[in-house]
Amino acid sequence: MARIVPSTIRQFIQDEPALANCADQDPKKQPQLGHLQAFELSALLHLLDAMPEELMPTDPDRYMDLVLGMNAIKHAVEVWRSGDQKTILKPLKRWGGLNAVALVMKGLSAAPDEAPALTTKGLPFIPDAADRTALQNDIAGVERAIQTGEWKAATVLAGSIIEALLLWALSQDAKSALGAAAAPKGKNDLGRWDLADLIRVAGELKVIGNETAKQADLARDYRNLIHPAVAVRRKMVADRPTAFGAFAGMDLIAGDLGKHFAPSKP
């Protein structure tokens, strides 16, 4: 099933001739909508129902715009199906002169196409909001890939998240990381370290536990799947076990880092 995101719906409204004028937020250009647009409005409702909950507007006013617009459209479509074709979706003063579809457009105007699912593991130990959100979005991407059986995407992305999390963790005390016995010689920039180096040093410094290090190490080689030539040469194949193994390593590392960087209690 296709993943429906807010930009998908905005584009549908803009491209559909029967609804295109509704994309304009100018109250003077708002069309009236009637039973002749029932098919297009039903399709719009279908797309809205398919949009994941985590992509709903987070701003209360925009969320209310979306809810009002959706319910007005649903009511009109139900009335038309009952045989009453007189009902019209008109622009309303209390909606700023917009009609129901324009209200939906307004509600989705700033809605993101990417956001972690409500069940996605949080990363409260990462203080930078942008970095935290980016990693959470990637974790959500791994979860979606596993749900849809995209084993290579899940394996490679989980491996990259493992690398990003460990690089962030060791960067918090780069001096100790560079001085560790397992640190690679001649590489004084953590960004140049291989994933194997990051795992070994993180384990040595007790940033992650032994079992977590072992699980992460199992997923390490499959980062090479992103390089087709290497994957072919080593005859590497991504499948369900590699995806779930990489996911487990990612999940364990996030859990260990949460404990390691948890604020100390007074």
Secondary structure, DSSP 8 states (H G I E B T S, - for coil): -----HHHHHHHHHH-TTTGGGG---GGG---B-GGGHHHHHHHHHHHHHS-GGGS--SHHHHHHHHHHHHHHHHHHHHHHTT-----B--BGGGTTB-HHHHHHHHTTT--S----TTS---TT---HHHHHHHHHHHHHHHHHHHTT-HHHHHHHHHHHHHHHHHHHHHTTHHHHHTSTTS-TT---GGG--HHHHHHHHHHTTSS-HHHHHHHHHHHGGGGGGSHHHHHHHT----HHHHHHHHHHHHHHHHHHHHHTS----
